[in-house]
Amino acid sequence: MIGQGHPDPPRKQVMILFDERTLSQAEYTCMGLEQIPGSIKIGSTTAAADGNIAIIYLPGGIIVYATFLGTYYPDYTPTQRVGIIPDYYVRPTIQGIREGRDEVLEFALNCAWIGIEDITNITNNEEIKVFPNPTNGELRIENGELLIDKIEVFDMIGRTVAFQKSITPSTHQILNISNLNSGIYFIKISTKHGEIVKKVVKQ
């Protein structure tokens, strides 16, 4: 139920799935659900056609449908002609359709979303940043004063899918994973002072 507050809301992970077929009341529902703290929007941008419909009858038997209402977020960000933007852009693939799989749902139900945080045994973890996340392929690793020895990429079942050795000292590294399939990966960064594991999403 949307619209009634609760002093102690359930602490559950909320996944909101939508695509370009989501429109009107469904878009407004997404806007309400994403106000739940920690909610994650998955899929593709919605139809951007929310708002009540008015029927206009014109001479000659012509009927026109239109909306004259604006639909906005609390910060006045519009949704009409914009749509609901997902946090993680996931769309079905031809291969997935042939195999009878719902890849958007698989992405949402992946257990990696629950209980997995960045793992580190480096004293100053803030010195290492990995972005953008999600990424379309290229990751920038800002390591500050920490010298990186090697970077390893693992898939969800622990297989090494990419490896990069740091040859020259630098305050940043570029890691290209554009050849990997869309999904969740773990980036293990090894330095002289320890290791850190970051979870990243490849779109």
C-alpha positions as CSV (number, residue, x, y, z in Angstrom):
1,M,0.0,0.0,0.0
2,I,1.4,3.4,-1.0
3,G,0.6,6.6,0.8
4,Q,0.6,5.6,4.5
5,G,3.7,6.1,6.5
6,H,5.0,3.6,9.1
7,P,7.2,4.5,12.1
8,D,9.2,1.2,11.7
9,P,9.1,0.1,8.0
10,P,10.2,-3.5,7.2
11,R,13.9,-3.7,6.5
12,K,13.8,-5.6,3.2
13,Q,15.6,-5.2,-0.1
14,V,13.1,-3.8,-2.6
15,M,13.7,-4.4,-6.3
16,I,11.6,-2.5,-8.8
17,L,11.5,-4.0,-12.3
18,F,10.2,-2.1,-15.3
19,D,10.8,-1.5,-19.0
20,E,9.5,0.6,-21.9
21,R,6.0,-1.1,-21.6
22,T,5.6,0.5,-18.1
23,L,3.3,3.5,-18.4
24,S,0.7,5.7,-16.7
25,Q,-0.3,4.4,-13.3
26,A,2.5,1.8,-13.3
27,E,5.1,4.6,-13.7
28,Y,3.5,6.5,-10.8
29,T,3.7,3.3,-8.7
30,C,7.4,3.0,-9.5
31,M,7.8,6.6,-8.3
32,G,6.2,5.7,-5.0
33,L,8.1,2.5,-4.5
34,E,11.5,4.0,-5.1
35,Q,11.0,6.2,-2.1
36,I,11.7,3.2,0.1
37,P,15.2,3.5,1.4
38,G,17.6,1.2,-0.4
39,S,15.3,0.4,-3.2
40,I,16.9,-0.6,-6.5
41,K,15.4,0.1,-10.0
42,I,16.3,-2.5,-12.6
43,G,15.3,-2.6,-16.3
44,S,15.0,0.0,-19.0
45,T,13.5,3.5,-19.1
46,T,9.7,3.5,-18.9
47,A,7.3,4.9,-21.5
48,A,7.3,8.4,-20.0
49,A,3.5,8.7,-20.4
50,D,2.0,9.1,-17.0
51,G,-0.8,11.4,-16.1
52,N,-4.6,11.3,-16.4
53,I,-6.1,11.2,-19.9
54,A,-8.7,13.6,-21.1
55,I,-10.9,12.7,-24.2
56,I,-11.5,15.6,-26.6
57,Y,-14.2,15.3,-29.2
58,L,-13.6,17.3,-32.4
59,P,-15.8,18.0,-35.4
60,G,-15.9,15.2,-38.0
61,G,-16.0,12.5,-35.4
62,I,-12.4,12.9,-34.5
63,I,-11.4,11.9,-31.0
64,V,-8.2,13.1,-29.4
65,Y,-6.6,11.9,-26.1
66,A,-4.4,14.2,-24.2
67,T,-3.1,15.0,-20.6
68,F,-2.8,18.4,-19.1
69,L,-1.3,17.3,-15.8
70,G,2.3,17.4,-14.8
71,T,3.9,14.5,-12.9
72,Y,6.9,15.3,-10.9
73,Y,9.2,14.0,-8.1
74,P,9.3,15.9,-4.8
75,D,12.3,17.9,-6.1
76,Y,10.3,18.9,-9.2
77,T,12.1,16.6,-11.6
78,P,9.6,15.8,-14.4
79,T,8.7,12.3,-15.5
80,Q,6.5,13.0,-18.5
81,R,8.5,12.6,-21.8
82,V,11.5,11.5,-19.5
83,G,10.4,8.3,-17.9
84,I,11.6,6.4,-14.8
85,I,15.3,5.9,-15.1
86,P,16.7,2.6,-13.8
87,D,19.7,2.4,-11.5
88,Y,20.8,-0.7,-13.4
89,Y,20.1,-0.9,-17.1
90,V,19.2,-4.5,-18.0
91,R,17.4,-5.7,-21.1
92,P,16.6,-9.2,-22.4
93,T,19.0,-10.5,-25.0
94,I,18.2,-12.6,-28.1
95,Q,20.1,-15.5,-26.6
96,G,18.2,-15.3,-23.3
97,I,14.8,-15.2,-25.1
98,R,15.8,-18.3,-27.1
99,E,16.7,-20.1,-23.8
100,G,13.4,-19.0,-22.2
101,R,15.1,-17.0,-19.5
102,D,14.0,-13.8,-17.8
103,E,17.3,-12.0,-17.6
104,V,15.9,-8.9,-15.9
105,L,14.4,-11.1,-13.1
106,E,17.7,-13.1,-12.9
107,F,19.6,-9.9,-12.3
108,A,17.3,-8.8,-9.6
109,L,17.3,-12.2,-7.8
110,N,21.0,-12.5,-7.8
111,C,22.1,-13.2,-4.3
112,A,25.1,-10.9,-4.7
113,W,22.8,-8.0,-3.9
114,I,22.4,-9.3,-0.3
115,G,25.0,-9.3,2.4
116,I,28.0,-8.6,0.3
117,E,30.0,-5.5,1.0
118,D,33.4,-4.3,-0.1
119,I,36.1,-6.5,1.6
120,T,39.4,-5.0,2.6
121,N,42.4,-5.5,4.8
122,I,43.9,-2.2,3.8
123,T,44.1,0.3,6.7
124,N,43.1,3.3,4.6
125,N,40.4,2.0,2.3
126,E,39.3,5.5,1.2
127,E,42.5,5.8,-0.8
128,I,41.1,3.4,-3.4
129,K,38.1,4.3,-5.5
130,V,36.6,2.4,-8.4
131,F,34.2,4.1,-10.8
132,P,31.9,4.4,-12.7
133,N,29.8,1.7,-11.2
134,P,27.7,0.5,-13.1
135,T,30.1,0.6,-16.1
136,N,29.8,0.0,-19.8
137,G,33.3,-1.4,-19.9
138,E,36.0,1.0,-18.7
139,L,36.8,1.3,-15.0
140,R,39.0,3.9,-13.5
141,I,40.8,2.9,-10.3
142,E,42.1,5.8,-8.2
143,N,44.7,4.5,-5.8
144,G,46.3,7.6,-4.4
145,E,49.5,6.9,-2.6
146,L,48.9,3.1,-2.6
147,L,50.9,1.3,-5.3
148,I,48.8,-1.4,-7.0
149,D,50.6,-4.7,-7.7
150,K,47.9,-6.4,-9.7
151,I,44.1,-6.3,-10.4
152,E,42.0,-9.5,-10.8
153,V,38.4,-9.8,-11.9
154,F,36.2,-12.7,-10.8
155,D,32.7,-13.7,-11.9
156,M,29.9,-14.8,-9.6
157,I,31.2,-18.3,-9.2
158,G,34.8,-17.3,-8.5
159,R,36.4,-17.8,-11.9
160,T,39.1,-15.3,-12.9
161,V,37.8,-13.6,-16.0
162,A,40.4,-10.8,-16.3
163,F,43.9,-10.0,-15.0
164,Q,46.0,-6.9,-15.1
165,K,49.5,-6.4,-13.8
166,S,50.6,-2.9,-12.8
167,I,54.0,-2.2,-14.5
168,T,54.6,1.4,-13.7
169,P,53.7,3.3,-10.5
170,S,50.7,5.5,-10.9
171,T,48.0,7.2,-8.9
172,H,45.3,5.6,-11.1
173,Q,44.8,2.6,-13.3
174,I,42.4,2.0,-16.2
175,L,40.7,-1.5,-16.4
176,N,38.8,-2.4,-19.5
177,I,36.1,-5.1,-19.0
178,S,34.1,-4.3,-22.1
179,N,34.6,-7.8,-23.4
180,L,32.7,-9.3,-20.4
181,N,29.0,-10.1,-20.4
182,S,26.6,-8.0,-18.5
183,G,26.4,-9.0,-14.8
184,I,28.1,-8.6,-11.4
185,Y,31.8,-9.0,-11.0
186,F,34.3,-8.6,-8.1
187,I,37.5,-6.6,-8.6
188,K,40.3,-7.7,-6.4
189,I,43.0,-5.0,-6.1
190,S,46.3,-6.1,-4.5
191,T,48.8,-3.6,-3.1
192,K,51.9,-3.8,-1.0
193,H,49.7,-3.0,2.1
194,G,47.0,-5.5,1.5
195,E,44.0,-6.3,-0.7
196,I,40.6,-4.9,-1.4
197,V,37.6,-6.4,-3.2
198,K,35.0,-4.2,-4.9
199,K,31.7,-5.3,-6.4
200,V,30.9,-3.7,-9.8
201,V,28.1,-4.1,-12.3
202,K,28.9,-4.5,-16.0
203,Q,26.0,-3.2,-18.1
